Amino acid sequence: MTQELRRSLGVFDAVVIGLGSMLGAGIFAALGPAAHAAGTGLLPALATAAVVAYCNATASARLAARYPASGGTYVYGRARLGPFWGYLAGWAFVVGKTASCAAMALTVGAYLWPEQAHAVAVAAVVALTAVNYRGVQKSALLTRVIVALVLAVLAAVVTVSAGAGQAERLGLDGDVPTGGVLQAAGLLFFAFAGYARIATLGEEVRDPERTIPRAVPIALGITLVVYAAVALSVLAVLGAPRLAASAAPLADAARAAGAPWLVPAVTAGAALAALGALLSLILGVSRTTLAMARDGHLPAPLAAVHPRFGVPHHAELAVGAVVAVVAATADVRGAIGFSSFGVLVYYGIANAAAWTLGPRERPLAALGLLGCGVLAFALPMGAVLAGVGVLAAGTVAYAVVGAVRRTRP
Protein backbone atom coordinates (compact mmCIF):
# COMPACT_ATOMS: atom_id res chain seq x y z
CA MET A 1 0.00 0.00 0.00
CA THR A 2 1.39 3.43 -1.00
CA GLN A 3 2.10 5.70 1.95
CA GLU A 4 0.71 9.24 1.73
CA LEU A 5 2.56 12.37 2.77
CA ARG A 6 1.14 14.66 5.45
CA ARG A 7 -0.93 17.64 4.20
CA SER A 8 0.23 20.50 6.43
CA LEU A 9 1.00 23.52 4.22
CA GLY A 10 -1.31 26.44 3.51
CA VAL A 11 -1.06 29.22 0.91
CA PHE A 12 1.34 31.33 2.97
CA ASP A 13 3.82 28.52 3.58
CA ALA A 14 3.64 27.42 -0.06
CA VAL A 15 4.35 30.99 -1.21
CA VAL A 16 7.29 31.28 1.18
CA ILE A 17 8.79 27.99 -0.03
CA GLY A 18 8.56 29.31 -3.60
CA LEU A 19 10.14 32.63 -2.62
CA GLY A 20 12.93 30.86 -0.76
CA SER A 21 13.75 28.93 -3.92
CA MET A 22 13.52 31.87 -6.34
CA LEU A 23 15.18 34.75 -4.49
CA GLY A 24 18.54 33.12 -3.88
CA ALA A 25 20.02 32.55 -7.31
CA GLY A 26 18.95 35.51 -9.43
CA ILE A 27 19.54 38.46 -7.15
CA PHE A 28 22.96 37.52 -5.84
CA ALA A 29 24.35 35.23 -8.55
CA ALA A 30 22.76 35.77 -11.96
CA LEU A 31 22.67 39.57 -12.42
CA GLY A 32 26.38 39.87 -13.19
CA PRO A 33 26.58 36.99 -15.71
CA ALA A 34 23.30 38.12 -17.28
CA ALA A 35 24.63 41.66 -17.72
CA HIS A 36 27.82 40.21 -19.21
CA ALA A 37 25.76 38.29 -21.79
CA ALA A 38 23.20 41.00 -22.57
CA GLY A 39 25.03 44.26 -21.94
CA THR A 40 22.46 47.04 -22.10
CA GLY A 41 19.81 44.40 -22.77
CA LEU A 42 19.63 43.22 -19.17
CA LEU A 43 16.16 44.63 -18.57
CA PRO A 44 14.68 43.14 -21.77
CA ALA A 45 16.25 39.84 -20.73
CA LEU A 46 14.57 40.09 -17.34
CA ALA A 47 11.25 40.80 -19.02
CA THR A 48 11.71 37.84 -21.39
CA ALA A 49 12.51 35.49 -18.53
CA ALA A 50 9.48 36.74 -16.61
CA VAL A 51 7.12 36.14 -19.55
CA VAL A 52 8.35 32.56 -19.99
CA ALA A 53 8.20 32.01 -16.25
CA TYR A 54 4.61 33.29 -16.13
CA CYS A 55 3.56 30.90 -18.88
CA ASN A 56 5.23 28.03 -17.07
CA ALA A 57 3.77 29.07 -13.73
CA THR A 58 0.27 29.12 -15.21
CA ALA A 59 0.74 25.69 -16.79
CA SER A 60 2.20 24.26 -13.57
CA ALA A 61 -0.57 25.72 -11.41
CA ARG A 62 -3.40 24.38 -13.58
CA LEU A 63 -1.81 20.96 -13.86
CA ALA A 64 -1.05 20.81 -10.14
CA ALA A 65 -4.65 21.66 -9.30
CA ARG A 66 -5.80 18.82 -11.56
CA TYR A 67 -3.18 16.34 -10.25
CA PRO A 68 -2.42 17.23 -6.59
CA ALA A 69 0.29 14.61 -5.99
CA SER A 70 4.03 14.85 -5.39
CA GLY A 71 6.19 14.79 -8.50
CA GLY A 72 5.25 17.91 -10.49
CA THR A 73 5.65 17.55 -14.26
CA TYR A 74 6.71 13.94 -13.82
CA VAL A 75 3.10 13.27 -12.78
CA TYR A 76 1.54 15.66 -15.31
CA GLY A 77 3.57 14.35 -18.24
CA ARG A 78 2.61 10.76 -17.48
CA ALA A 79 -1.07 11.63 -17.16
CA ARG A 80 -1.36 13.90 -20.23
CA LEU A 81 1.38 12.80 -22.65
CA GLY A 82 2.32 9.25 -21.72
CA PRO A 83 4.80 7.42 -19.45
CA PHE A 84 7.95 8.32 -21.39
CA TRP A 85 7.36 12.08 -21.30
CA GLY A 86 6.63 11.98 -17.60
CA TYR A 87 9.80 10.02 -17.04
CA LEU A 88 11.85 12.43 -19.17
CA ALA A 89 10.49 15.40 -17.20
CA GLY A 90 11.33 13.71 -13.92
CA TRP A 91 14.81 12.81 -15.13
CA ALA A 92 15.48 16.37 -16.34
CA PHE A 93 14.21 17.78 -13.05
CA VAL A 94 16.17 15.49 -10.74
CA VAL A 95 19.44 15.84 -12.67
CA GLY A 96 19.10 19.56 -13.37
CA LYS A 97 18.00 20.49 -9.89
CA THR A 98 20.68 18.38 -8.28
CA ALA A 99 23.10 20.65 -10.13
CA SER A 100 21.12 23.65 -8.84
CA CYS A 101 21.49 22.39 -5.28
CA ALA A 102 25.24 22.15 -5.74
CA ALA A 103 25.38 25.65 -7.25
CA MET A 104 23.48 27.15 -4.32
CA ALA A 105 25.64 25.30 -1.80
CA LEU A 106 28.77 26.60 -3.52
CA THR A 107 27.32 30.12 -3.44
CA VAL A 108 27.00 29.82 0.33
CA GLY A 109 30.63 28.77 0.56
CA ALA A 110 31.83 31.52 -1.78
CA TYR A 111 30.24 34.24 0.34
CA LEU A 112 30.92 32.89 3.82
CA TRP A 113 34.44 31.48 3.41
CA PRO A 114 35.82 31.73 -0.15
CA GLU A 115 39.03 29.87 0.69
CA GLN A 116 37.03 26.84 1.88
CA ALA A 117 33.99 27.17 -0.36
CA HIS A 118 33.65 23.46 -1.12
CA ALA A 119 33.88 22.42 2.54
CA VAL A 120 31.27 25.01 3.56
CA ALA A 121 29.05 23.87 0.68
CA VAL A 122 29.11 20.27 1.86
CA ALA A 123 28.38 21.33 5.45
CA ALA A 124 25.40 23.38 4.26
CA VAL A 125 23.99 20.41 2.34
CA VAL A 126 24.32 18.12 5.36
CA ALA A 127 22.67 20.64 7.70
CA LEU A 128 19.70 21.40 5.47
CA THR A 129 19.15 17.74 4.61
CA ALA A 130 18.82 17.15 8.35
CA VAL A 131 16.26 19.99 8.60
CA ASN A 132 14.18 18.52 5.77
CA TYR A 133 14.41 15.06 7.32
CA ARG A 134 12.61 16.34 10.42
CA GLY A 135 9.54 17.42 8.47
CA VAL A 136 8.32 19.96 5.93
CA GLN A 137 6.79 22.30 8.53
CA LYS A 138 10.20 22.90 10.07
CA SER A 139 11.55 23.55 6.58
CA ALA A 140 8.77 26.06 5.91
CA LEU A 141 9.41 27.87 9.20
CA LEU A 142 13.14 28.21 8.56
CA THR A 143 12.50 29.33 4.98
CA ARG A 144 10.09 32.01 6.27
CA VAL A 145 12.83 33.47 8.49
CA ILE A 146 15.40 33.41 5.69
CA VAL A 147 13.08 35.09 3.18
CA ALA A 148 12.23 37.88 5.64
CA LEU A 149 15.91 38.63 6.32
CA VAL A 150 16.88 38.53 2.64
CA LEU A 151 14.04 40.87 1.68
CA ALA A 152 15.19 43.31 4.35
CA VAL A 153 18.72 43.32 2.90
CA LEU A 154 17.43 43.77 -0.65
CA ALA A 155 15.20 46.64 0.44
CA ALA A 156 18.22 48.35 2.00
CA VAL A 157 20.25 47.94 -1.22
CA VAL A 158 17.42 49.38 -3.31
CA THR A 159 16.97 52.29 -0.90
CA VAL A 160 20.62 53.37 -0.80
CA SER A 161 21.04 52.81 -4.55
CA ALA A 162 17.94 54.85 -5.37
CA GLY A 163 19.26 57.67 -3.21
CA ALA A 164 22.61 57.77 -5.00
CA GLY A 165 21.81 56.40 -8.46
CA GLN A 166 22.05 58.35 -11.69
CA ALA A 167 19.56 57.39 -14.36
CA GLU A 168 21.90 58.31 -17.20
CA ARG A 169 24.25 55.51 -16.16
CA LEU A 170 21.75 52.92 -17.26
CA GLY A 171 23.02 53.18 -20.79
CA LEU A 172 19.80 51.89 -22.29
CA ASP A 173 20.47 53.65 -25.58
CA GLY A 174 23.30 51.27 -26.55
CA ASP A 175 23.13 48.32 -28.92
CA VAL A 176 21.26 45.31 -27.56
CA PRO A 177 22.63 41.94 -28.79
CA THR A 178 19.64 39.65 -29.41
CA GLY A 179 21.58 36.43 -28.79
CA GLY A 180 23.00 37.87 -25.59
CA VAL A 181 19.55 38.91 -24.40
CA LEU A 182 18.24 35.38 -24.89
CA GLN A 183 21.23 33.86 -23.11
CA ALA A 184 20.79 36.31 -20.25
CA ALA A 185 17.09 35.45 -20.12
CA GLY A 186 18.03 31.79 -19.79
CA LEU A 187 20.33 32.61 -16.88
CA LEU A 188 17.71 34.78 -15.20
CA PHE A 189 15.05 32.11 -15.76
CA PHE A 190 17.19 29.84 -13.59
CA ALA A 191 16.35 32.22 -10.75
CA PHE A 192 12.61 32.32 -11.46
CA ALA A 193 12.21 28.55 -11.56
CA GLY A 194 11.48 28.14 -7.85
CA TYR A 195 7.72 28.10 -8.30
CA ALA A 196 8.08 24.42 -9.31
CA ARG A 197 8.78 23.66 -5.66
CA ILE A 198 5.17 24.58 -4.93
CA ALA A 199 3.85 22.16 -7.55
CA THR A 200 6.06 19.31 -6.34
CA LEU A 201 4.55 19.75 -2.87
CA GLY A 202 1.07 18.97 -4.20
CA GLU A 203 0.63 16.05 -1.83
CA GLU A 204 1.59 18.11 1.23
CA VAL A 205 -0.61 21.21 0.87
CA ARG A 206 -4.08 21.59 2.28
CA ASP A 207 -6.84 21.97 -0.33
CA PRO A 208 -4.40 21.74 -3.30
CA GLU A 209 -7.04 22.69 -5.92
CA ARG A 210 -7.27 26.12 -4.26
CA THR A 211 -3.86 26.52 -2.63
CA ILE A 212 -1.55 25.80 -5.58
CA PRO A 213 -3.19 28.09 -8.20
CA ARG A 214 -3.10 30.92 -5.65
CA ALA A 215 0.42 30.35 -4.34
CA VAL A 216 2.23 30.07 -7.70
CA PRO A 217 1.33 33.49 -9.22
CA ILE A 218 1.69 35.24 -5.86
CA ALA A 219 5.23 33.90 -5.38
CA LEU A 220 6.18 34.67 -8.97
CA GLY A 221 4.73 38.19 -8.83
CA ILE A 222 6.57 39.08 -5.64
CA THR A 223 9.82 37.76 -7.07
CA LEU A 224 9.42 39.73 -10.31
CA VAL A 225 8.82 42.97 -8.40
CA VAL A 226 11.92 42.34 -6.25
CA TYR A 227 14.09 41.44 -9.27
CA ALA A 228 13.00 44.51 -11.24
CA ALA A 229 13.57 46.88 -8.31
CA VAL A 230 17.03 45.50 -7.56
CA ALA A 231 18.11 45.34 -11.22
CA LEU A 232 17.03 48.92 -11.87
CA SER A 233 18.70 50.30 -8.76
CA VAL A 234 21.98 48.44 -9.33
CA LEU A 235 22.05 49.50 -12.98
CA ALA A 236 21.45 53.09 -11.93
CA VAL A 237 24.48 53.04 -9.63
CA LEU A 238 26.93 50.85 -11.55
CA GLY A 239 25.84 51.07 -15.18
CA ALA A 240 25.71 48.02 -17.44
CA PRO A 241 29.48 47.63 -18.15
CA ARG A 242 30.50 47.76 -14.49
CA LEU A 243 27.65 45.46 -13.49
CA ALA A 244 28.76 42.94 -16.12
CA ALA A 245 32.29 42.93 -14.68
CA SER A 246 31.19 42.55 -11.07
CA ALA A 247 31.38 39.25 -9.19
CA ALA A 248 29.35 40.71 -6.29
CA PRO A 249 27.13 43.38 -7.89
CA LEU A 250 24.96 44.13 -4.89
CA ALA A 251 27.96 44.66 -2.63
CA ASP A 252 29.62 46.83 -5.30
CA ALA A 253 26.41 48.83 -5.65
CA ALA A 254 26.34 49.47 -1.90
CA ARG A 255 29.95 50.72 -2.02
CA ALA A 256 29.30 52.89 -5.07
CA ALA A 257 26.25 54.36 -3.39
CA GLY A 258 28.38 55.46 -0.43
CA ALA A 259 27.09 52.80 1.97
CA PRO A 260 30.06 50.50 2.78
CA TRP A 261 28.42 49.75 6.12
CA LEU A 262 25.83 47.76 4.19
CA VAL A 263 28.36 45.38 2.57
CA PRO A 264 28.53 42.88 5.49
CA ALA A 265 24.73 42.70 5.55
CA VAL A 266 24.69 42.08 1.79
CA THR A 267 27.23 39.29 2.18
CA ALA A 268 25.16 37.69 4.93
CA GLY A 269 22.00 38.17 2.86
CA ALA A 270 23.59 36.42 -0.13
CA ALA A 271 24.49 33.43 2.02
CA LEU A 272 21.01 33.34 3.54
CA ALA A 273 19.35 33.60 0.13
CA ALA A 274 21.41 30.71 -1.21
CA LEU A 275 20.58 28.67 1.91
CA GLY A 276 16.88 29.36 1.40
CA ALA A 277 17.10 28.24 -2.22
CA LEU A 278 19.06 25.13 -1.27
CA LEU A 279 16.52 24.24 1.40
CA SER A 280 13.61 24.35 -1.04
CA LEU A 281 15.55 22.69 -3.85
CA ILE A 282 16.43 19.64 -1.75
CA LEU A 283 12.78 19.48 -0.74
CA GLY A 284 11.55 19.49 -4.35
CA VAL A 285 14.13 17.05 -5.77
CA SER A 286 13.41 14.51 -3.03
CA ARG A 287 9.66 14.65 -3.79
CA THR A 288 10.19 13.98 -7.49
CA THR A 289 12.58 11.18 -6.56
CA LEU A 290 9.84 9.75 -4.35
CA ALA A 291 7.32 9.82 -7.20
CA MET A 292 9.71 8.17 -9.67
CA ALA A 293 10.62 5.48 -7.14
CA ARG A 294 6.93 4.74 -6.56
CA ASP A 295 6.60 4.02 -10.29
CA GLY A 296 9.69 1.85 -10.54
CA HIS A 297 11.94 4.27 -12.43
CA LEU A 298 14.25 4.64 -9.42
CA PRO A 299 15.09 2.09 -6.69
CA ALA A 300 12.05 1.12 -4.60
CA PRO A 301 13.58 2.00 -1.19
CA LEU A 302 13.53 5.67 -2.23
CA ALA A 303 9.71 5.58 -2.00
CA ALA A 304 9.75 5.04 1.78
CA VAL A 305 7.95 7.61 3.95
CA HIS A 306 9.08 8.16 7.53
CA PRO A 307 6.37 6.89 9.92
CA ARG A 308 6.87 9.76 12.37
CA PHE A 309 7.89 12.79 10.30
CA GLY A 310 5.81 11.96 7.22
CA VAL A 311 8.62 12.76 4.75
CA PRO A 312 10.38 10.65 2.06
CA HIS A 313 13.43 10.15 4.25
CA HIS A 314 15.33 7.70 2.04
CA ALA A 315 14.93 10.00 -0.98
CA GLU A 316 16.06 13.02 1.05
CA LEU A 317 19.18 11.22 2.30
CA ALA A 318 20.03 10.01 -1.20
CA VAL A 319 19.58 13.45 -2.75
CA GLY A 320 21.62 15.04 0.03
CA ALA A 321 24.45 12.57 -0.49
CA VAL A 322 24.61 13.15 -4.26
CA VAL A 323 24.46 16.94 -3.87
CA ALA A 324 27.23 16.84 -1.28
CA VAL A 325 29.49 14.93 -3.68
CA VAL A 326 28.76 17.35 -6.54
CA ALA A 327 29.27 20.37 -4.28
CA ALA A 328 32.64 18.99 -3.21
CA THR A 329 33.88 18.68 -6.79
CA ALA A 330 31.91 20.92 -9.19
CA ASP A 331 32.35 24.42 -10.62
CA VAL A 332 29.47 26.79 -9.86
CA ARG A 333 29.21 28.28 -13.35
CA GLY A 334 29.05 24.88 -15.00
CA ALA A 335 26.45 23.73 -12.49
CA ILE A 336 24.21 26.73 -13.22
CA GLY A 337 24.38 26.32 -17.00
CA PHE A 338 23.67 22.59 -16.85
CA SER A 339 20.82 23.12 -14.43
CA SER A 340 19.21 25.78 -16.61
CA PHE A 341 19.03 23.42 -19.56
CA GLY A 342 17.42 20.65 -17.52
CA VAL A 343 14.90 23.02 -15.95
CA LEU A 344 13.84 24.43 -19.32
CA VAL A 345 13.30 20.92 -20.71
CA TYR A 346 11.21 20.13 -17.64
CA TYR A 347 8.98 23.16 -18.18
CA GLY A 348 8.75 22.54 -21.89
CA ILE A 349 7.11 19.20 -21.09
CA ALA A 350 4.86 20.93 -18.55
CA ASN A 351 3.62 23.32 -21.23
CA ALA A 352 3.05 20.46 -23.66
CA ALA A 353 0.98 18.73 -20.98
CA ALA A 354 -0.99 21.91 -20.28
CA TRP A 355 -1.81 22.20 -24.00
CA THR A 356 -3.89 19.02 -23.69
CA LEU A 357 -6.10 20.46 -20.93
CA GLY A 358 -8.25 22.41 -23.37
CA PRO A 359 -8.50 25.48 -25.64
CA ARG A 360 -8.31 27.97 -22.76
CA GLU A 361 -4.84 26.78 -21.77
CA ARG A 362 -3.35 26.54 -25.27
CA PRO A 363 -2.19 30.12 -26.02
CA LEU A 364 -0.01 30.42 -22.90
CA ALA A 365 1.09 26.79 -23.16
CA ALA A 366 2.27 27.31 -26.74
CA LEU A 367 4.13 30.50 -25.80
CA GLY A 368 5.72 28.77 -22.82
CA LEU A 369 6.82 25.76 -24.87
CA LEU A 370 8.36 27.99 -27.54
CA GLY A 371 10.06 30.15 -24.91
CA CYS A 372 11.57 27.14 -23.13
CA GLY A 373 12.99 25.80 -26.38
CA VAL A 374 14.51 29.11 -27.45
CA LEU A 375 16.08 29.86 -24.06
CA ALA A 376 17.42 26.31 -23.62
CA PHE A 377 19.37 26.40 -26.88
CA ALA A 378 20.53 29.99 -26.34
CA LEU A 379 22.55 28.84 -23.29
CA PRO A 380 26.33 28.33 -23.58
CA MET A 381 27.15 25.46 -25.94
CA GLY A 382 28.87 23.42 -23.23
CA ALA A 383 25.73 23.41 -21.11
CA VAL A 384 23.56 22.49 -24.12
CA LEU A 385 25.79 19.58 -25.13
CA ALA A 386 26.03 18.25 -21.58
CA GLY A 387 22.27 18.55 -21.14
CA VAL A 388 21.49 16.76 -24.38
CA GLY A 389 23.94 14.01 -23.44
CA VAL A 390 22.39 13.43 -20.04
CA LEU A 391 18.86 13.40 -21.48
CA ALA A 392 20.01 10.87 -24.08
CA ALA A 393 21.50 8.69 -21.35
CA GLY A 394 18.22 8.84 -19.43
CA THR A 395 16.30 7.86 -22.56
CA VAL A 396 18.55 4.85 -23.10
CA ALA A 397 18.08 3.81 -19.47
CA TYR A 398 14.30 4.07 -19.87
CA ALA A 399 14.39 1.86 -22.97
CA VAL A 400 16.62 -0.74 -21.30
CA VAL A 401 14.44 -0.95 -18.19
CA GLY A 402 11.33 -1.26 -20.37
CA ALA A 403 12.89 -4.05 -22.40
CA VAL A 404 13.88 -5.94 -19.25
CA ARG A 405 10.36 -5.65 -17.87
CA ARG A 406 8.83 -6.97 -21.08
CA THR A 407 11.04 -10.06 -21.01
CA ARG A 408 10.07 -10.99 -17.47
CA PRO A 409 7.50 -13.79 -17.15
N, C-alpha and C positions, 0 to 999 in steps of 0.2 A: 504494500500500500504506500502511495506517494505521500511523504510528509509535507505539510503546508507551513509556510512561513507566517510569522505573527504580524497581523495588521495593526500597526501602532502609529503610523504617521498621518498627520493632517496636512492641509494646504500649506501652512506656514513652514513646517519642517521640510516638506518637499521642496518649497521654493528656496529655502536656505541651503539645502543639499545641492541644488542646481547652481546657486550663486557661489558656493564654496568651490565647485568644480570649475566654473567659468572664470572667476575673477583672478585666479592665480597666474595663469600662463600669459594672457594677452597683455595685461597692464605692465607687468614687470619684466617679461621676457620677449614678447613678440614685437613691440613697437619699434625697437631699434632695427632688427632684421627686416621688418616690413618697410620701414623708411629707406633702408639701403636698397631694397628691391624696387620700390615705387618712386623714390625721390619725392617730388612735389605731388605725386599721386597718392599719398598716404590716405587722405580723407576719402577719395573715391574708392580706394581699396577697402576701407572700413565699411563704407556703404554697401559695396558689393558683397562682402562677407556677411553683413547683416541681412541682406535680402535673401541670400541662400539659406542662412541660418533660420530665418523666419519661415521659409517654405518647409524646411526640414522639421522645424518645431511643430508646425501645423500638422504635417503628416504623422509625426510621432505621437502627438497628442490624440489625434483621432483614432489612430490604430491602437494606442494604449487603452483608450476608453472602451474599444471594442474587444480587446484581448488583455484583460487586467491580470497578467501573470508575469513572473520574473523571466527575463530573457530579452526584452526589447525587440529589435528587428529580427533576431533569430526566431522568435515566436511568430511575428507578423509575416515574415517571408515564407515560413513553412505553411501558414494558414492560407495566404493569398496567392503565392506564386509556386509553391511546391517545396518538397523537402530539401532539394539541393540548394535553392536560393536562400532558404533559411539557414542552412549550414554555412554557406559562404559568408553570409552576413555575420553570423556568430564567430566564425574564424577570423574575419577581418577585424571585428571588434576586439576580441580577446588579444590577438597579436598586436594590433595597433595601439590599444589602450595599455597594454603591458609596457610598450615603449613610452607611452605618455607618463605612466607611473614613474618609470626610471628618470625621465626628463625632469619631472617635478621634484623628485628626490634629489637629483643633482643640483637643481636650482637652490634648494634649501642649503646644501653643502657649500655652494659657491658664495652665497651671501653670508652664512654664519662663520665659515672657517675655510676660506679658499684653498689653503695649503693642504687640507685634509678633506676635500669635498666628497670624495668617494666614501670615506669612512663615515662621515656625517650622514650621507645619503642612505647608506645601509642601516644605520641606527634609526633614522626616521622611518624607514619602511618597517622595521621590526616593531617599533613603538606603535605605529598607527595600525598595523595588523592586529596587535594585541587589543587596541581599543575596539576595532570592528568585531573581534572575536567575542567581546563581552555583550554585544547587542547593538542594534541599529539606533535605538533611542540615545544611547551614550554617544554614538557617532554624531547624531543630529545635534545634540547639546553642544559638543565641542565645536562642531562646524559653525553653529550660531555665534559662539564667542569669537571665533576667528574672523568670520565675515564682518562682525561689528567693528573689530579693531582695524581690519584692513580698510574698510570704508572710511573710518575716521582719518587714517593716514592719507588716503587718496583725496579726501576733502581738503585736508591741509595743503597738499601739493597744489591742487587746483586754486585754492584761495591765494596762496603766495605768488603763484605764477600769474594769475589774473591781475594781481596788483602791480606786477613788475613787467608783464609781457608787452610786446610791441607788435601790433597786428601786421605791420609791414614785413616783419621777419618771416611770416608764413611762406612767402615765396610762391603763392598759388598761381602766379602768372607764367611760370616756367613750363617747359615741355613735360608732358606726362607720358612715359613709356607704357603702352598698352600691356605688353607682356609682363613688365614689372609690376603693374597694378594687379594683374591676375595672380601673379606669384605671391605678392603681398597679401592679397585677399585670401589665398590658401593658407598662409601663415596665420593671419588673424582669425580665420575660421577655426583653426585649432583651438583658439581661446574661447570661441563661442560654443563649442561642442558639448559643454557640460550639461545641457538640458537633457541629454540622453540618460543621465543618471536618474532622472525622475521617472522616465519610462521603464527603466530596468528594475525599478522598485515597485512595479505594479502590483505585486503580490503582498506588499507590506504597507500599503496606504489604505486608510479607511475610505470607503465609498469611492473607488477608483474612477468610476464613470464621471464623477463630478470633480474629484480632486485633481486628477492628472491634466485634463484640459484647462483648468484654471491655473495650475502651478507653472506649466511650461511657458506660456506667453508672459506671465508676470516676471518670472526669473529672467527670461530673455530680454524683456523690455528694460528692466532695471540695469542689466549688464550693458545694454547698448547705450543708455544714457550715461553711465559711468565711463565707458570707453570713449565716447565722443567728447565728454567734458575734459577728460585727462589728455586725450590726443590734441585737442585744440589748445589747451593751456600750455602743454609742453612744446608744441610747435611755435606758439607765440613767443616763448622765451628763448628756445634754442634755434629755431629755424630748421628746415628740412635737412640741409647738409650736416649740421652738427648733430642732429638727432640720429641720422643714419650712422654716424661714426661712433656713437655712444654705446658702451656696454651696459651702462646703468643710467638710462635716460631720466628717470624720475629723480634720482639723486643729483644728477648734473643740472636738472632744471631747478631744483631747490637751491643749489649753489649759485646758479646764474641769476636767480631771483633775489639774491641777497639774504637767503635764509639757511646758512650752513648748520644752524642748530636743528634743522629738520632732518638732516641726512641720517643720523642714527635711527630715527623713527621710520624713515623710508626703508632702511636696510632691514629693520625688524619686521616691517610690514610686508616686504617682499618674501621673507622667510615664512611668515605666517600665511600669506596667500598661497604659496607653493604647498605648504602643509595642508591647508584646506582643500586644495585641488587633489593632492595625493590621497587624502582621507576618502573623498568621494569617489575617486577613480578606483581605488582598491575595492570599495563597496560595489561599484557597478560591474567590474570585471568578474568578481567572484559570483555575482548573481547570474551572469550569462554563462559562466562555467558550470554552475549548478544546473541550468536549463539544458545545456548540451550534454551533461553527464546523465541527466534523467532520460534522455532520448538515445543514449548509447553511442554518441559521437566522441565522448571523452570517458575515461575510466569511471566505472560505476561508484567507487567510494567517494568521488567528488560530489555526489548527489546527497550525501548525508547531511541532516539538519540536527543541530545540537538540541538535545531534549530540554535543556534548561534555558538557554539563551535564545533559542529559536532562530539561529543563523546557520548558513551553510559553512560550518567550521572547517571541514576538510578542504573545500574550495578556497576559502580565505587563506588557510595556511599554505596551500600550493601556490596560489597567486603571489603571496608575500615572498615565498622562497625564490620564485623565478624573478620577480622584480628586484629582489636584493642582489641576485647574481648579476643581472643586467646593469644595475646601478653601480656595482663594483667595477665594471669593466667598460661601460659604454661611453660614447661622446654625446653630450647633450644636444648639439646641433643635428647630428645624425638621427638621434632618437626622435626629435621633433618632426623632422621631414618624413621619416618612415611612418610615424604615427598619423600625420596628416593624411597621407595617402590611404591608409587603412580606414580611417574615420570617414573619409569622403566616399569610399566604396560602400561602407556600411549604410550611410544615409542615402546613397543612390538606390540601394535596394529598398530602403524604407519608402522612398518616393514612388518607386515602381509598385510596391504593395499598396500604397495609398491610392494610386490610380485606379485600382480595381474596386474601390469602395463605391464609386458612383460618379456621375457627371459633376456634382458639386465640388468634388475633391480634385478633379483632373487638371484644371489650369495651374494651380499652385504645385501640384505633384509633378507636372511636366517641367515647369520652371525649375523646381528643385533638382530634378534628375539631370537636366541639362547643366545647371550650375555646378553640381557635384562633379560631373564628368570634365567640364572645362577646368575647374580649379585643381582637380587631381592631377591632370596632365600638364598643368602649368607649373607644378612644383619642380624643384631641382631634379635633373635627370637621374642622379644617383638614387634619390628617394623613390622615383617612379620605377626604376628597374628593380630595386630591392622589393618594392611592394608587389609588383607583378610576379616576381619570382616566388615570393611567399604564398601568394594567392594560388599560383600554379601548383605549388607543393601541397597545399591544402586540398585542391581539387583532386590531385592524384591519390591522396590519402583517402578521400571520400569514395573514390571509385574502387580502390583496393578493398576497403572495409565492406562496401556493398557487394563486391564479387565474393568475398569470403562468406558473407551471410547467405548468399544465394546457394552456395555449394553445401551448406550445412543441411543435414537431414531434418 
